[in-house]
Amino acid sequence: PPPQQRQRSKGKSNIKNHQQSLQQQLQKQNEQQQQQPLLHPEYVRHFILNCISSCENIQNQYTQNRLVRLVCVFLQSLIRNKILDVQDLYVQIQDFCITFSRIQEALNLYQLIKK
């Protein structure tokens, strides 16, 4: 083949190799991102403990009940989506549920962590 055709086919080959290399790099990055949690577990733990503490320290009954409900639903979501391992905070969550057992969402959370 003439030199121009050889250069073109060589150029196409280089482009194809480059595309394959980029695809492999993207695939590796996606795999790494899937393995790493979006939030550091210690941050999540600290945030949850802060939420629990806030619920316990609120003086206004209406506001306290509302926050407890929100925290319970939030914790249920974290547990169901496997973002939170219950064993990490089992005692604290159990105490929280018992303290606020008058609230239905706390009872629901208690039942969830007992499973």
Backbone atoms as SQL, in Angstrom:
CREATE TABLE atoms (id INTEGER PRIMARY KEY, chain TEXT, resi INTEGER, resn TEXT, atom TEXT, x REAL, y REAL, z REAL);
INSERT INTO atoms VALUES
  (1, 'A', 1, 'PRO', 'N', 0.831, -1.207, 0.000),
  (2, 'A', 1, 'PRO', 'CA', 0.000, 0.000, 0.000),
  (3, 'A', 1, 'PRO', 'C', 0.866, 1.258, 0.000),
  (4, 'A', 2, 'PRO', 'N', 0.329, 2.296, -0.591),
  (5, 'A', 2, 'PRO', 'CA', 1.086, 3.556, -0.613),
  (6, 'A', 2, 'PRO', 'C', 1.300, 4.093, 0.803),
  (7, 'A', 3, 'PRO', 'N', 2.336, 4.918, 0.991),
  (8, 'A', 3, 'PRO', 'CA', 2.679, 5.439, 2.335),
  (9, 'A', 3, 'PRO', 'C', 1.534, 6.193, 3.000),
  (10, 'A', 4, 'GLN', 'N', 0.722, 6.919, 2.211),
  (11, 'A', 4, 'GLN', 'CA', -0.387, 7.675, 2.811),
  (12, 'A', 4, 'GLN', 'C', -1.415, 6.736, 3.432),
  (13, 'A', 5, 'GLN', 'N', -1.711, 5.616, 2.771),
  (14, 'A', 5, 'GLN', 'CA', -2.676, 4.661, 3.302),
  (15, 'A', 5, 'GLN', 'C', -2.136, 4.003, 4.571),
  (16, 'A', 6, 'ARG', 'N', -0.824, 3.717, 4.576),
  (17, 'A', 6, 'ARG', 'CA', -0.231, 3.120, 5.769),
  (18, 'A', 6, 'ARG', 'C', -0.328, 4.072, 6.966),
  (19, 'A', 7, 'GLN', 'N', -0.088, 5.358, 6.702),
  (20, 'A', 7, 'GLN', 'CA', -0.169, 6.349, 7.780),
  (21, 'A', 7, 'GLN', 'C', -1.601, 6.465, 8.303),
  (22, 'A', 8, 'ARG', 'N', -2.587, 6.440, 7.374),
  (23, 'A', 8, 'ARG', 'CA', -3.987, 6.541, 7.785),
  (24, 'A', 8, 'ARG', 'C', -4.392, 5.345, 8.627),
  (25, 'A', 9, 'SER', 'N', -4.031, 4.160, 8.181),
  (26, 'A', 9, 'SER', 'CA', -4.410, 2.963, 8.944),
  (27, 'A', 9, 'SER', 'C', -3.686, 2.930, 10.284),
  (28, 'A', 10, 'LYS', 'N', -2.449, 3.425, 10.293),
  (29, 'A', 10, 'LYS', 'CA', -1.700, 3.502, 11.554),
  (30, 'A', 10, 'LYS', 'C', -2.371, 4.508, 12.494),
  (31, 'A', 11, 'GLY', 'N', -2.829, 5.640, 11.936),
  (32, 'A', 11, 'GLY', 'CA', -3.519, 6.660, 12.722),
  (33, 'A', 11, 'GLY', 'C', -4.827, 6.131, 13.293),
  (34, 'A', 12, 'LYS', 'N', -5.599, 5.391, 12.484),
  (35, 'A', 12, 'LYS', 'CA', -6.847, 4.791, 12.949),
  (36, 'A', 12, 'LYS', 'C', -6.582, 3.785, 14.057),
  (37, 'A', 13, 'SER', 'N', -5.520, 3.028, 13.897),
  (38, 'A', 13, 'SER', 'CA', -5.138, 2.041, 14.903),
  (39, 'A', 13, 'SER', 'C', -4.771, 2.732, 16.218),
  (40, 'A', 14, 'ASN', 'N', -4.035, 3.830, 16.125),
  (41, 'A', 14, 'ASN', 'CA', -3.651, 4.579, 17.327),
  (42, 'A', 14, 'ASN', 'C', -4.881, 5.160, 18.031),
  (43, 'A', 15, 'ILE', 'N', -5.837, 5.656, 17.249),
  (44, 'A', 15, 'ILE', 'CA', -7.066, 6.218, 17.825),
  (45, 'A', 15, 'ILE', 'C', -7.852, 5.119, 18.533),
  (46, 'A', 16, 'LYS', 'N', -7.955, 3.972, 17.887),
  (47, 'A', 16, 'LYS', 'CA', -8.687, 2.856, 18.470),
  (48, 'A', 16, 'LYS', 'C', -8.022, 2.410, 19.778),
  (49, 'A', 17, 'ASN', 'N', -6.707, 2.307, 19.791),
  (50, 'A', 17, 'ASN', 'CA', -5.972, 1.931, 21.005),
  (51, 'A', 17, 'ASN', 'C', -6.185, 2.954, 22.112),
  (52, 'A', 18, 'HIS', 'N', -6.181, 4.221, 21.732),
  (53, 'A', 18, 'HIS', 'CA', -6.380, 5.302, 22.721),
  (54, 'A', 18, 'HIS', 'C', -7.794, 5.228, 23.307),
  (55, 'A', 19, 'GLN', 'N', -8.799, 4.979, 22.459),
  (56, 'A', 19, 'GLN', 'CA', -10.175, 4.860, 22.941),
  (57, 'A', 19, 'GLN', 'C', -10.313, 3.694, 23.913),
  (58, 'A', 20, 'GLN', 'N', -9.704, 2.566, 23.577),
  (59, 'A', 20, 'GLN', 'CA', -9.755, 1.400, 24.458),
  (60, 'A', 20, 'GLN', 'C', -9.084, 1.698, 25.795),
  (61, 'A', 21, 'SER', 'N', -7.976, 2.401, 25.748),
  (62, 'A', 21, 'SER', 'CA', -7.262, 2.765, 26.970),
  (63, 'A', 21, 'SER', 'C', -8.126, 3.679, 27.847),
  (64, 'A', 22, 'LEU', 'N', -8.789, 4.662, 27.234),
  (65, 'A', 22, 'LEU', 'CA', -9.666, 5.569, 27.989),
  (66, 'A', 22, 'LEU', 'C', -10.833, 4.813, 28.606),
  (67, 'A', 23, 'GLN', 'N', -11.412, 3.879, 27.845),
  (68, 'A', 23, 'GLN', 'CA', -12.526, 3.089, 28.368),
  (69, 'A', 23, 'GLN', 'C', -12.083, 2.258, 29.571),
  (70, 'A', 24, 'GLN', 'N', -10.891, 1.687, 29.495),
  (71, 'A', 24, 'GLN', 'CA', -10.371, 0.891, 30.614),
  (72, 'A', 24, 'GLN', 'C', -10.143, 1.767, 31.843),
  (73, 'A', 25, 'GLN', 'N', -9.611, 2.966, 31.626),
  (74, 'A', 25, 'GLN', 'CA', -9.383, 3.885, 32.739),
  (75, 'A', 25, 'GLN', 'C', -10.699, 4.294, 33.393),
  (76, 'A', 26, 'LEU', 'N', -11.720, 4.585, 32.574),
  (77, 'A', 26, 'LEU', 'CA', -13.032, 4.956, 33.108),
  (78, 'A', 26, 'LEU', 'C', -13.647, 3.804, 33.889),
  (79, 'A', 27, 'GLN', 'N', -13.493, 2.610, 33.390),
  (80, 'A', 27, 'GLN', 'CA', -14.033, 1.445, 34.073),
  (81, 'A', 27, 'GLN', 'C', -13.358, 1.257, 35.428),
  (82, 'A', 28, 'LYS', 'N', -12.038, 1.436, 35.487),
  (83, 'A', 28, 'LYS', 'CA', -11.312, 1.326, 36.766),
  (84, 'A', 28, 'LYS', 'C', -11.784, 2.384, 37.751),
  (85, 'A', 29, 'GLN', 'N', -11.969, 3.622, 37.257),
  (86, 'A', 29, 'GLN', 'CA', -12.434, 4.697, 38.127),
  (87, 'A', 29, 'GLN', 'C', -13.829, 4.396, 38.671),
  (88, 'A', 30, 'ASN', 'N', -14.716, 3.895, 37.825),
  (89, 'A', 30, 'ASN', 'CA', -16.069, 3.550, 38.263),
  (90, 'A', 30, 'ASN', 'C', -16.030, 2.461, 39.327),
  (91, 'A', 31, 'GLU', 'N', -15.187, 1.465, 39.135),
  (92, 'A', 31, 'GLU', 'CA', -15.075, 0.390, 40.122),
  (93, 'A', 31, 'GLU', 'C', -14.564, 0.918, 41.452),
  (94, 'A', 32, 'GLN', 'N', -13.581, 1.819, 41.405),
  (95, 'A', 32, 'GLN', 'CA', -13.038, 2.398, 42.633),
  (96, 'A', 32, 'GLN', 'C', -14.094, 3.239, 43.345),
  (97, 'A', 33, 'GLN', 'N', -14.872, 4.005, 42.584),
  (98, 'A', 33, 'GLN', 'CA', -15.902, 4.851, 43.189),
  (99, 'A', 33, 'GLN', 'C', -16.995, 4.011, 43.822),
  (100, 'A', 34, 'GLN', 'N', -17.322, 2.875, 43.217),
  (101, 'A', 34, 'GLN', 'CA', -18.353, 2.012, 43.772),
  (102, 'A', 34, 'GLN', 'C', -17.889, 1.373, 45.070),
  (103, 'A', 35, 'GLN', 'N', -16.611, 1.151, 45.219),
  (104, 'A', 35, 'GLN', 'CA', -16.080, 0.529, 46.420),
  (105, 'A', 35, 'GLN', 'C', -15.974, 1.520, 47.576),
  (106, 'A', 36, 'GLN', 'N', -15.781, 2.787, 47.281),
  (107, 'A', 36, 'GLN', 'CA', -15.605, 3.787, 48.321),
  (108, 'A', 36, 'GLN', 'C', -16.954, 4.397, 48.701),
  (109, 'A', 37, 'PRO', 'N', -17.234, 4.497, 50.008),
  (110, 'A', 37, 'PRO', 'CA', -18.482, 5.143, 50.415),
  (111, 'A', 37, 'PRO', 'C', -18.428, 6.641, 50.104),
  (112, 'A', 38, 'LEU', 'N', -19.606, 7.203, 49.854),
  (113, 'A', 38, 'LEU', 'CA', -19.666, 8.638, 49.563),
  (114, 'A', 38, 'LEU', 'C', -19.265, 9.457, 50.776),
  (115, 'A', 39, 'LEU', 'N', -19.638, 8.974, 51.945),
  (116, 'A', 39, 'LEU', 'CA', -19.294, 9.655, 53.187),
  (117, 'A', 39, 'LEU', 'C', -18.471, 8.716, 54.056),
  (118, 'A', 40, 'HIS', 'N', -17.499, 9.262, 54.706),
  (119, 'A', 40, 'HIS', 'CA', -16.666, 8.456, 55.593),
  (120, 'A', 40, 'HIS', 'C', -17.522, 7.927, 56.748),
  (121, 'A', 41, 'PRO', 'N', -17.426, 6.643, 57.058),
  (122, 'A', 41, 'PRO', 'CA', -18.269, 6.048, 58.110),
  (123, 'A', 41, 'PRO', 'C', -18.177, 6.761, 59.459),
  (124, 'A', 42, 'GLU', 'N', -17.007, 7.265, 59.789),
  (125, 'A', 42, 'GLU', 'CA', -16.860, 7.959, 61.075),
  (126, 'A', 42, 'GLU', 'C', -17.629, 9.282, 61.073),
  (127, 'A', 43, 'TYR', 'N', -17.706, 9.926, 59.923),
  (128, 'A', 43, 'TYR', 'CA', -18.492, 11.150, 59.804),
  (129, 'A', 43, 'TYR', 'C', -19.979, 10.832, 60.000),
  (130, 'A', 44, 'VAL', 'N', -20.442, 9.773, 59.350),
  (131, 'A', 44, 'VAL', 'CA', -21.847, 9.367, 59.471),
  (132, 'A', 44, 'VAL', 'C', -22.164, 9.047, 60.926),
  (133, 'A', 45, 'ARG', 'N', -21.270, 8.322, 61.580),
  (134, 'A', 45, 'ARG', 'CA', -21.450, 7.952, 62.990),
  (135, 'A', 45, 'ARG', 'C', -21.556, 9.202, 63.872),
  (136, 'A', 46, 'HIS', 'N', -20.645, 10.129, 63.670),
  (137, 'A', 46, 'HIS', 'CA', -20.636, 11.371, 64.456),
  (138, 'A', 46, 'HIS', 'C', -21.926, 12.172, 64.208),
  (139, 'A', 47, 'PHE', 'N', -22.358, 12.240, 62.965),
  (140, 'A', 47, 'PHE', 'CA', -23.572, 12.979, 62.623),
  (141, 'A', 47, 'PHE', 'C', -24.791, 12.371, 63.321),
  (142, 'A', 48, 'ILE', 'N', -24.885, 11.055, 63.305),
  (143, 'A', 48, 'ILE', 'CA', -26.016, 10.369, 63.942),
  (144, 'A', 48, 'ILE', 'C', -26.019, 10.617, 65.445),
  (145, 'A', 49, 'LEU', 'N', -24.859, 10.509, 66.062),
  (146, 'A', 49, 'LEU', 'CA', -24.780, 10.769, 67.508),
  (147, 'A', 49, 'LEU', 'C', -25.172, 12.208, 67.828),
  (148, 'A', 50, 'ASN', 'N', -24.815, 13.119, 66.968),
  (149, 'A', 50, 'ASN', 'CA', -25.191, 14.525, 67.150),
  (150, 'A', 50, 'ASN', 'C', -26.707, 14.698, 67.007),
  (151, 'A', 51, 'CYS', 'N', -27.309, 13.994, 66.042),
  (152, 'A', 51, 'CYS', 'CA', -28.769, 14.046, 65.880),
  (153, 'A', 51, 'CYS', 'C', -29.477, 13.526, 67.126),
  (154, 'A', 52, 'ILE', 'N', -28.994, 12.408, 67.635),
  (155, 'A', 52, 'ILE', 'CA', -29.587, 11.810, 68.834),
  (156, 'A', 52, 'ILE', 'C', -29.476, 12.776, 70.018),
  (157, 'A', 53, 'SER', 'N', -28.315, 13.359, 70.168),
  (158, 'A', 53, 'SER', 'CA', -28.094, 14.315, 71.255),
  (159, 'A', 53, 'SER', 'C', -29.022, 15.528, 71.113),
  (160, 'A', 54, 'SER', 'N', -29.194, 16.003, 69.901),
  (161, 'A', 54, 'SER', 'CA', -30.081, 17.151, 69.665),
  (162, 'A', 54, 'SER', 'C', -31.513, 16.808, 70.064),
  (163, 'A', 55, 'CYS', 'N', -31.951, 15.617, 69.727),
  (164, 'A', 55, 'CYS', 'CA', -33.317, 15.193, 70.093),
  (165, 'A', 55, 'CYS', 'C', -33.491, 15.179, 71.609),
  (166, 'A', 56, 'GLU', 'N', -32.493, 14.697, 72.299),
  (167, 'A', 56, 'GLU', 'CA', -32.580, 14.595, 73.760),
  (168, 'A', 56, 'GLU', 'C', -32.550, 15.951, 74.448),
  (169, 'A', 57, 'ASN', 'N', -31.920, 16.942, 73.817),
  (170, 'A', 57, 'ASN', 'CA', -31.728, 18.241, 74.468),
  (171, 'A', 57, 'ASN', 'C', -32.781, 19.288, 74.129),
  (172, 'A', 58, 'ILE', 'N', -33.666, 19.001, 73.213),
  (173, 'A', 58, 'ILE', 'CA', -34.711, 19.972, 72.855),
  (174, 'A', 58, 'ILE', 'C', -35.756, 20.020, 73.966),
  (175, 'A', 59, 'GLN', 'N', -36.095, 21.220, 74.389),
  (176, 'A', 59, 'GLN', 'CA', -37.048, 21.393, 75.482),
  (177, 'A', 59, 'GLN', 'C', -38.492, 21.412, 75.005),
  (178, 'A', 60, 'ASN', 'N', -38.725, 22.002, 73.839),
  (179, 'A', 60, 'ASN', 'CA', -40.080, 22.115, 73.312),
  (180, 'A', 60, 'ASN', 'C', -40.562, 20.742, 72.844),
  (181, 'A', 61, 'GLN', 'N', -41.658, 20.269, 73.437),
  (182, 'A', 61, 'GLN', 'CA', -42.179, 18.917, 73.173),
  (183, 'A', 61, 'GLN', 'C', -42.541, 18.708, 71.698),
  (184, 'A', 62, 'TYR', 'N', -43.224, 19.680, 71.107),
  (185, 'A', 62, 'TYR', 'CA', -43.637, 19.556, 69.706),
  (186, 'A', 62, 'TYR', 'C', -42.409, 19.452, 68.794),
  (187, 'A', 63, 'THR', 'N', -41.448, 20.327, 69.003),
  (188, 'A', 63, 'THR', 'CA', -40.228, 20.333, 68.185),
  (189, 'A', 63, 'THR', 'C', -39.438, 19.045, 68.394),
  (190, 'A', 64, 'GLN', 'N', -39.379, 18.607, 69.646),
  (191, 'A', 64, 'GLN', 'CA', -38.662, 17.372, 69.950),
  (192, 'A', 64, 'GLN', 'C', -39.305, 16.180, 69.227),
  (193, 'A', 65, 'ASN', 'N', -40.623, 16.046, 69.323),
  (194, 'A', 65, 'ASN', 'CA', -41.329, 14.953, 68.658),
  (195, 'A', 65, 'ASN', 'C', -41.085, 14.961, 67.146),
  (196, 'A', 66, 'ARG', 'N', -41.124, 16.145, 66.588),
  (197, 'A', 66, 'ARG', 'CA', -40.921, 16.277, 65.137),
  (198, 'A', 66, 'ARG', 'C', -39.503, 15.859, 64.750),
  (199, 'A', 67, 'LEU', 'N', -38.518, 16.310, 65.505),
  (200, 'A', 67, 'LEU', 'CA', -37.131, 15.959, 65.200),
  (201, 'A', 67, 'LEU', 'C', -36.884, 14.458, 65.400),
  (202, 'A', 68, 'VAL', 'N', -37.458, 13.885, 66.429),
  (203, 'A', 68, 'VAL', 'CA', -37.315, 12.448, 66.678),
  (204, 'A', 68, 'VAL', 'C', -37.868, 11.668, 65.493),
  (205, 'A', 69, 'ARG', 'N', -39.025, 12.069, 65.003),
  (206, 'A', 69, 'ARG', 'CA', -39.612, 11.391, 63.836),
  (207, 'A', 69, 'ARG', 'C', -38.681, 11.472, 62.633),
  (208, 'A', 70, 'LEU', 'N', -38.151, 12.657, 62.385),
  (209, 'A', 70, 'LEU', 'CA', -37.240, 12.841, 61.244),
  (210, 'A', 70, 'LEU', 'C', -35.977, 11.993, 61.392),
  (211, 'A', 71, 'VAL', 'N', -35.404, 11.990, 62.569),
  (212, 'A', 71, 'VAL', 'CA', -34.183, 11.218, 62.806),
  (213, 'A', 71, 'VAL', 'C', -34.463, 9.725, 62.633),
  (214, 'A', 72, 'CYS', 'N', -35.593, 9.267, 63.128),
  (215, 'A', 72, 'CYS', 'CA', -35.946, 7.840, 62.995),
  (216, 'A', 72, 'CYS', 'C', -36.094, 7.432, 61.540),
  (217, 'A', 73, 'VAL', 'N', -36.792, 8.241, 60.773),
  (218, 'A', 73, 'VAL', 'CA', -36.982, 7.930, 59.352),
  (219, 'A', 73, 'VAL', 'C', -35.637, 7.981, 58.618),
  (220, 'A', 74, 'PHE', 'N', -34.819, 8.944, 58.977),
  (221, 'A', 74, 'PHE', 'CA', -33.480, 9.061, 58.392),
  (222, 'A', 74, 'PHE', 'C', -32.649, 7.811, 58.702),
  (223, 'A', 75, 'LEU', 'N', -32.649, 7.379, 59.948),
  (224, 'A', 75, 'LEU', 'CA', -31.884, 6.193, 60.338),
  (225, 'A', 75, 'LEU', 'C', -32.410, 4.940, 59.642),
  (226, 'A', 76, 'GLN', 'N', -33.721, 4.825, 59.533),
  (227, 'A', 76, 'GLN', 'CA', -34.296, 3.680, 58.822),
  (228, 'A', 76, 'GLN', 'C', -33.822, 3.643, 57.375),
  (229, 'A', 77, 'SER', 'N', -33.776, 4.792, 56.765),
  (230, 'A', 77, 'SER', 'CA', -33.315, 4.886, 55.380),
  (231, 'A', 77, 'SER', 'C', -31.847, 4.473, 55.262),
  (232, 'A', 78, 'LEU', 'N', -31.022, 4.960, 56.178),
  (233, 'A', 78, 'LEU', 'CA', -29.599, 4.598, 56.162),
  (234, 'A', 78, 'LEU', 'C', -29.408, 3.091, 56.341),
  (235, 'A', 79, 'ILE', 'N', -30.187, 2.509, 57.216),
  (236, 'A', 79, 'ILE', 'CA', -30.069, 1.072, 57.490),
  (237, 'A', 79, 'ILE', 'C', -30.556, 0.259, 56.292),
  (238, 'A', 80, 'ARG', 'N', -31.710, 0.608, 55.769),
  (239, 'A', 80, 'ARG', 'CA', -32.275, -0.148, 54.630),
  (240, 'A', 80, 'ARG', 'C', -31.412, -0.055, 53.383),
  (241, 'A', 81, 'ASN', 'N', -30.754, 1.089, 53.193),
  (242, 'A', 81, 'ASN', 'CA', -29.880, 1.272, 52.030),
  (243, 'A', 81, 'ASN', 'C', -28.442, 0.822, 52.302),
  (244, 'A', 82, 'LYS', 'N', -28.248, 0.188, 53.439),
  (245, 'A', 82, 'LYS', 'CA', -26.945, -0.374, 53.828),
  (246, 'A', 82, 'LYS', 'C', -25.824, 0.675, 53.869),
  (247, 'A', 83, 'ILE', 'N', -26.203, 1.881, 54.234),
  (248, 'A', 83, 'ILE', 'CA', -25.222, 2.950, 54.417),
  (249, 'A', 83, 'ILE', 'C', -24.710, 2.908, 55.856),
  (250, 'A', 84, 'LEU', 'N', -25.566, 2.462, 56.749),
  (251, 'A', 84, 'LEU', 'CA', -25.221, 2.370, 58.164),
  (252, 'A', 84, 'LEU', 'C', -25.298, 0.916, 58.613),
  (253, 'A', 85, 'ASP', 'N', -24.223, 0.447, 59.210),
  (254, 'A', 85, 'ASP', 'CA', -24.234, -0.872, 59.832),
  (255, 'A', 85, 'ASP', 'C', -24.744, -0.682, 61.257),
  (256, 'A', 86, 'VAL', 'N', -25.885, -1.278, 61.540),
  (257, 'A', 86, 'VAL', 'CA', -26.557, -1.079, 62.838),
  (258, 'A', 86, 'VAL', 'C', -25.633, -1.429, 64.001),
  (259, 'A', 87, 'GLN', 'N', -24.799, -2.422, 63.822),
  (260, 'A', 87, 'GLN', 'CA', -23.937, -2.881, 64.917),
  (261, 'A', 87, 'GLN', 'C', -23.006, -1.777, 65.421),
  (262, 'A', 88, 'ASP', 'N', -22.648, -0.844, 64.553),
  (263, 'A', 88, 'ASP', 'CA', -21.747, 0.249, 64.950),
  (264, 'A', 88, 'ASP', 'C', -22.341, 1.133, 66.035),
  (265, 'A', 89, 'LEU', 'N', -23.658, 1.323, 65.980),
  (266, 'A', 89, 'LEU', 'CA', -24.328, 2.231, 66.922),
  (267, 'A', 89, 'LEU', 'C', -25.516, 1.556, 67.592),
  (268, 'A', 90, 'TYR', 'N', -25.489, 0.256, 67.691),
  (269, 'A', 90, 'TYR', 'CA', -26.645, -0.496, 68.170),
  (270, 'A', 90, 'TYR', 'C', -27.127, -0.007, 69.539),
  (271, 'A', 91, 'VAL', 'N', -26.226, 0.100, 70.485),
  (272, 'A', 91, 'VAL', 'CA', -26.612, 0.475, 71.859),
  (273, 'A', 91, 'VAL', 'C', -27.207, 1.886, 71.886),
  (274, 'A', 92, 'GLN', 'N', -26.577, 2.819, 71.186),
  (275, 'A', 92, 'GLN', 'CA', -27.058, 4.201, 71.189),
  (276, 'A', 92, 'GLN', 'C', -28.429, 4.316, 70.518),
  (277, 'A', 93, 'ILE', 'N', -28.611, 3.602, 69.398),
  (278, 'A', 93, 'ILE', 'CA', -29.895, 3.660, 68.703),
  (279, 'A', 93, 'ILE', 'C', -30.982, 2.977, 69.539),
  (280, 'A', 94, 'GLN', 'N', -30.632, 1.872, 70.171),
  (281, 'A', 94, 'GLN', 'CA', -31.591, 1.165, 71.021),
  (282, 'A', 94, 'GLN', 'C', -32.029, 2.068, 72.182),
  (283, 'A', 95, 'ASP', 'N', -31.083, 2.714, 72.839),
  (284, 'A', 95, 'ASP', 'CA', -31.413, 3.640, 73.935),
  (285, 'A', 95, 'ASP', 'C', -32.303, 4.786, 73.441),
  (286, 'A', 96, 'PHE', 'N', -31.978, 5.304, 72.268),
  (287, 'A', 96, 'PHE', 'CA', -32.757, 6.381, 71.668),
  (288, 'A', 96, 'PHE', 'C', -34.200, 5.927, 71.447),
  (289, 'A', 97, 'CYS', 'N', -34.363, 4.734, 70.890),
  (290, 'A', 97, 'CYS', 'CA', -35.712, 4.199, 70.612),
  (291, 'A', 97, 'CYS', 'C', -36.503, 3.979, 71.897),
  (292, 'A', 98, 'ILE', 'N', -35.843, 3.488, 72.926),
  (293, 'A', 98, 'ILE', 'CA', -36.520, 3.253, 74.203),
  (294, 'A', 98, 'ILE', 'C', -36.915, 4.582, 74.851),
  (295, 'A', 99, 'THR', 'N', -36.004, 5.545, 74.795),
  (296, 'A', 99, 'THR', 'CA', -36.289, 6.863, 75.367),
  (297, 'A', 99, 'THR', 'C', -37.517, 7.494, 74.719),
  (298, 'A', 100, 'PHE', 'N', -37.640, 7.329, 73.408),
  (299, 'A', 100, 'PHE', 'CA', -38.744, 7.957, 72.675),
  (300, 'A', 100, 'PHE', 'C', -39.764, 6.928, 72.195),
  (301, 'A', 101, 'SER', 'N', -39.989, 5.906, 72.987),
  (302, 'A', 101, 'SER', 'CA', -40.900, 4.822, 72.592),
  (303, 'A', 101, 'SER', 'C', -42.351, 5.276, 72.448),
  (304, 'A', 102, 'ARG', 'N', -42.673, 6.465, 72.941),
  (305, 'A', 102, 'ARG', 'CA', -44.028, 6.992, 72.781),
  (306, 'A', 102, 'ARG', 'C', -44.298, 7.420, 71.334),
  (307, 'A', 103, 'ILE', 'N', -43.244, 7.498, 70.538),
  (308, 'A', 103, 'ILE', 'CA', -43.366, 7.946, 69.146),
  (309, 'A', 103, 'ILE', 'C', -43.301, 6.726, 68.224),
  (310, 'A', 104, 'GLN', 'N', -44.280, 6.609, 67.344),
  (311, 'A', 104, 'GLN', 'CA', -44.418, 5.440, 66.483),
  (312, 'A', 104, 'GLN', 'C', -43.163, 5.171, 65.639),
  (313, 'A', 105, 'GLU', 'N', -42.560, 6.218, 65.097),
  (314, 'A', 105, 'GLU', 'CA', -41.373, 6.039, 64.258),
  (315, 'A', 105, 'GLU', 'C', -40.208, 5.443, 65.041),
  (316, 'A', 106, 'ALA', 'N', -40.120, 5.774, 66.326),
  (317, 'A', 106, 'ALA', 'CA', -39.070, 5.195, 67.175),
  (318, 'A', 106, 'ALA', 'C', -39.332, 3.706, 67.387),
  (319, 'A', 107, 'LEU', 'N', -40.592, 3.330, 67.536),
  (320, 'A', 107, 'LEU', 'CA', -40.934, 1.908, 67.662),
  (321, 'A', 107, 'LEU', 'C', -40.614, 1.160, 66.371),
  (322, 'A', 108, 'ASN', 'N', -40.909, 1.781, 65.242),
  (323, 'A', 108, 'ASN', 'CA', -40.601, 1.166, 63.949),
  (324, 'A', 108, 'ASN', 'C', -39.087, 0.970, 63.778),
  (325, 'A', 109, 'LEU', 'N', -38.325, 1.969, 64.181),
  (326, 'A', 109, 'LEU', 'CA', -36.868, 1.878, 64.102),
  (327, 'A', 109, 'LEU', 'C', -36.364, 0.767, 65.032),
  (328, 'A', 110, 'TYR', 'N', -36.928, 0.681, 66.204),
  (329, 'A', 110, 'TYR', 'CA', -36.551, -0.347, 67.164),
  (330, 'A', 110, 'TYR', 'C', -36.780, -1.753, 66.586),
  (331, 'A', 111, 'GLN', 'N', -37.929, -1.919, 65.950),
  (332, 'A', 111, 'GLN', 'CA', -38.233, -3.209, 65.323),
  (333, 'A', 111, 'GLN', 'C', -37.244, -3.515, 64.206),
  (334, 'A', 112, 'LEU', 'N', -36.862, -2.501, 63.445),
  (335, 'A', 112, 'LEU', 'CA', -35.910, -2.691, 62.352),
  (336, 'A', 112, 'LEU', 'C', -34.537, -3.120, 62.856),
  (337, 'A', 113, 'ILE', 'N', -34.062, -2.499, 63.934),
  (338, 'A', 113, 'ILE', 'CA', -32.716, -2.860, 64.420),
  (339, 'A', 113, 'ILE', 'C', -32.714, -4.206, 65.125),
  (340, 'A', 114, 'LYS', 'N', -33.867, -4.668, 65.559),
  (341, 'A', 114, 'LYS', 'CA', -33.956, -5.975, 66.221),
  (342, 'A', 114, 'LYS', 'C', -33.903, -7.125, 65.217),
  (343, 'A', 115, 'LYS', 'N', -34.160, -6.838, 63.937),
  (344, 'A', 115, 'LYS', 'CA', -34.149, -7.898, 62.903),
  (345, 'A', 115, 'LYS', 'C', -32.746, -8.411, 62.654);
